[in-house]
Amino acid sequence: MTPDIDALLPFLLKRDNVARYENGVVFIGDRRKYPFERTFVRCDTVECVARAIEQMVTQGGGPWVAAAFALAMAAREVEGKPPDAIRAHLQKARQRLVNTRPTNTALARRLAEAMVVADEAISSGESAELAILTWLDELRDRIYRDYAKRGRFGADLIDDGDGILTMCFAETAFILSLAMAQQEGKDIRVFTPETRPYLQGARLTAPSIHELGIPVQVIGDSMPAYIMSQGKIQKYFTAADLVTLDGHVVNKIGTFQLAIAAHHHGIPYFVFSWGPDRESPDRDSIIIEERNPSEMKECRGVPTTIPELDAYYPAFDITPPYLVAGVITKYGILSPYDLRRYFA
């Protein structure tokens, strides 16, 4: 990764602060405690990493990085054993880690790549741990260069004086687009819904943008349509946990209703994405993670209603392609209807 990219990023998104690996131990930046504390969760087992992902220690692009490090840890645990035993141990670890994120298929795809790398090392009598770590280091170098490309495309979409709406924590490419627009002297302001029940918008997005010196306002999840009607928002940007080949966008619950409101007000909605999942051709192929309903009856551990009430918590929603102005990829800004041609 080029140093200037890291310099543009806030604390939460600097490479080693997402997750890192030290002598068989994975350290994961604890996003549950940010911005009040800058701490890391120490994991010395695959199960610890899996639970950290499930318990929202990390989210967005963080889970697949932590999971890849966990796979390296698993390889270390069985180093020197027969090849079949190593492969079986890695497969068991991979499956446990994949199960932590049924909707965001990036984790499953990255671990599938890591397993290929590990298998080649095992067949050659080399260290699977070292092979996975080397692969991951090179992959992250490339990914951060791609972040910069997508950030550049995003910054070019931002005009001087724009009010920008986002949802949840759109992470690195989005933050880079804001930083690049600021460097060019563009006067921008960002509105970020708080994103209940985990408050990623209030705790992660807003402090990260504020750290860069960009004006940002935290708003309630039900406020964007009214603020749009005031003419304060000109662009809507999010990341995507999954994009299908036919252009459906899966992201944090609430993204869809904001896309509807943006469409009504003539505000373009742009999505930062690596590209579609080739194994997800259409809406019917999507699995929406449903989290424990009890999480909807509290906010950061504080009850918000009586425990006897029923609740429902789908963690993601699906925005159809007709509401998406463009998908920002490393190849440029693509129509959601044209993704299959580029990626299939």
N, C-alpha and C positions, 0 to 999 in steps of 0.2 A: 504494500500500500504506500502510495506517495505521501510524504509527510504533510503536504498542504491540505489533503483531505481530512486527516485527523485533526488538524488545527482548526478546521471549520466546524467541527462537531462539538456539541455539548458533552458534558461528563458522561451522561447515560449511554451515549452512542459511540464513545471511543472504543476502539476494538477490544482492548483487554478488559474493559469494564462491562462488556456484554457477557463474556465468559472466557476463562483461560484454564490452562492445564499445567499443573506443576507436580512432577514426580508421582504420577498416578492419582492425583487428586484434582477434581474439577471445582473451580470457584465460579459461582454464578452471581452476577450483579443482582441484588435483591430489590426488584422494582416495587415490591409491596411496601417497603419502608421509605422509598424515595418520595419527595425531596427532603424529608426531615432527617434522614440518615443516609449516608453513602457507605453501605455495607455489602458484604458478600456472603452467600451461603456456601459452606464447605461440604463437598460430597465426596466420600471415598468408596461409594458403592453405586452400581447402576440403579438400584431401587431408590436411593436417595435422590439421584438426578431425576428419575421418573416422577417421583412425588413432588419435587420442586417445580417441575413443569406443570403438573396437574394443579398445584396449589398457587399458581400464578406468580411464582418467584420471578419468572421471566416470561415474556410474551412477544408477539410479533415475530421478528426474525431471530430472537434469542433461543427459542426451544431447539431448533435444529442444530445450532452450534453446540449447545450444551449436550445434546444427544450424541453428536458425533464424537465429542470428547469422551462421553460415557462409553461409547463403543471401543475407543482406544483403551480406556481403563479396563474394560472387560477382556480385551486381548492381553493386557499385561497380567491379568489374574491367572491366565492359563498358559503363559509363555513356557515353552519347553515340553509341553504335553504333546501327545500324538495329534497329527493334523485333523483327524475326524473329531477328536474331543474339542479342539480349538474352534472348529467350525460350528459344532453343536452349541457350544457356549455362546458364541457370537450371535447365532441365530436366535437363541433364547433372549439375549439382551436386546437384540434389534426389535423383536416382537413386543417386548415390554415397553420399549421407548416409543414405538409407532402407535401403540394403543393410547398414549397420552394425548394425542391430537388427531381425532378422527376427521375433522373438517379441513384443517390446514395440511394438505398433502405434501407440502414442501419437505417436511420432516421425513416422511416415508421415502420420498424420492432421493434425498441426500443420503439417507442411511443405506438405500439400495446401492448407490454409487460406492459408498464406503465399504460395503460388503464385497463388491467386486475387487476393490483395491486390496482388501485383506486376504481374499481368496488367492489372488496372484502371489502375494507375499508368502502365504502358507505353502503354496505349491512349490515355491522356490527355496523354501527353508529359511526364509528371512523373517524378521520381526514384524508381525501384523500391527502391533502397537505403533512402531516407528513409521510403517507405511501409511497408516491412517492419519497420523499427525502430520506427515509430510504432505500428503494429499490435501488435508484440510487447510494447512498454511498456504499452499499455493492457490487453492480454491478461494480462500478469503481474500488474498491479494487481488485476484481477478474480479471478485464480487465488488470490492470497494472501488475498483476502477469503473465497473459498471454502474455503481451508485452515482459516481461523478457524472457519467454520461446522462443518466436519467435525471439527475439534478439539474444539469444544463438544459435539457429539454423542458423541464418544468419551469425553470427560471425564465426561459424565453416566452412562456405563456403568461407570465406575470407582468402586468402593466403598472407604470407609476401611478400611485394613488389607489391601487386595488385593496379592497377588503376581501380576505380569504377565509373561507370556512373549511374546517377539517373535522374529522370524526375519529375518536379513540386516539391511538398513537401511530401515525403513519410512518414514523421511523426515518431511516437514514436518507433515502433519496429525496423525500419531501423536505426534511430539514435542510439538506444541502441546497435545494432549490431556493428556499427562503434566504439562506446565507449568501448565495450567489446574487440573488436579486438585490439584497441589501448592499453588497459590494459595488454594484453598479449604480448605487445612489437612488434606487427606487424606494419611494415612500409607501410602505405597506403596513397593514394591520391585520392580525389574525384573530379569528373568533373560534374558540374551541369549547364544545359542549363538555360538561364535566364527565360524562360517560359512566353512569351508575351501572352496577353496584360497586365496581372496583375503582371508579374515578380516575381512569387512565388519562382522560383529557385534562383534568385538574391537576393531577399529581405528576404526570410524565410529560405530556405535550406542552402545557403552558410553561412550566419551569424551564424546560429545554429551550423553548423559543425565547423566553425572557433572558436566559443566560447569554444568548447571542445578541442581546440588546435590541430585539425587534418588538414593537408594541404588540401585546397579546391580551385578549380579554376572555376570561372564563365565563361561560353562560350556562344556563340550565339546559337539559336535554330537550325541553319542549319549546325553547325560545327561537331557534333558527328561522322558522317561517316568518315570524313577525319582524325579525331583524332584516331578512331579505326584503320584506315589503317596505322597509324604510330606505332601501337603496344603499345599504351599507356593505353588502356583499356582492362581489363581481365574479368570483371563481370559487368552486368547491373542489377540494382535493382530498383523496384518501389513499391509503394503501389497499391491498387486497390479500386476504388469506388464501383465496383460490379464485382463479378465473377459468371458466370452461372454454372449450374450443369454439363454442358458438356465442361467446361473449357475455355470459352471465357472470356477475361479479359477487363474490361472497366476501363479506367483511363483518366487522363488529355489529351486533344488533343495533339498529337505529340508522345505519347507513342508508338503507332503502327509503325510509320515510323522508330523509333529508334530500335524497335524489329526486323524489316526487316533488317536494317543495321547490327545489332548484329549477326543475323542469317547468313548473308553473310560472316561475318568475323570470324565465329566460336566462338562467345562470348555467353556464356549462359545467359539467361534472367530469373531472379527469381522474384517472386511476393509475397509481404507480404499481407496476407489476413486472415480475421477471418474464412473464408470458403465461399462456394457458397451460394447464395440466393436460398432457396428451392422453392421460387415462380418464379424463373427465370431459366427455364429448358434449354433454348438455345438462339441463337443470335436473333431470331425473337421476343423474349419476352422483349428485351431491349428497353427502351425509352431513346433516346439521347437528353439531354437538349440543346436547341438552344437559346443562349443569344442574347440580343439586338445587331444587326449588327453594331450599331454606336460605340460599344466598340472596334471594330477592326480598327476604324479610329482615335484612340487616344491611348496614353500610359500614364497612371496615370494622366489623365485630360489634357494632352498636345496633340493637334491635330497633326496627322502625315500625313494627306493628306487633300484634299479639301472636304467639307461636301457633295457636290453633288454626290460623287461616291457611287455606290452600294457596299455592303459588305456582308459577311456571317460568322457566328460564331457558329459552333457546339462546345460545351464546352468539349466533350469527344470523344474518338474513341474506336474501338474494336480490340483487338489483338486475333487472332485465336490460339487455343491450340497448334498447331504444332510449334509455335514460342516460346513457354514457356517451359523452362527447368524444372521448379518446382514451386509449390505454397507453400510458407512457412506458415504453420498453427501451432497451438499449439500442434497438434498431430505429427508434423514432416514435412518434405519436401515431398509433394505429387505430383505425376504426374497429370497434368490437366485432363487427361483422366480417372483418378481414383477417382475424387471428388464425383461423384454420389454415389459410393459404401460406402464412408466414411460418407457422410452427408445426403443422401436422406432417 
